[in-house]
Amino acid sequence: MENKNNTKLDDNQLKQAAGGYYGGFPYIDQWKCARCGYCTTICPAGAITYDGSDYHINQDECFLCGKCVNDCVFDAISSEG
């Protein structure tokens, strides 16, 4: 797998970055989201973007590593799987 910067990440790097979590596709509960932007800084794939009012996760770029699910301090990101 590669991130947005075409840096290849192997499975061990993804597991380490995500604390070993592999779950379903993450989604952001906009009601819980504090719009702090922390998720955009921790996503190894660069898959989380801000459109000026809400944050979104790009399914085509997401590695499904779960780092955002594990690290969101507002519990605004959870897994569908």
HELIX and SHEET records of a PDB file:
HELIX    1   1 ASP A   11  ALA A   18  1                                   8    
HELIX    2   2 TYR A   38  ILE A   42  1                                   5    
HELIX    3   3 LYS A   67  ASP A   71  1                                   5    
SHEET    1   A 2 PRO A  26  ILE A  28  0                                        
SHEET    2   A 2 ILE A  77  SER A  79 -1                                        
SHEET    1   B 2 ILE A  48  TYR A  50  0                                        
SHEET    2   B 2 TYR A  55  ILE A  57 -1                                        
END                                                                             
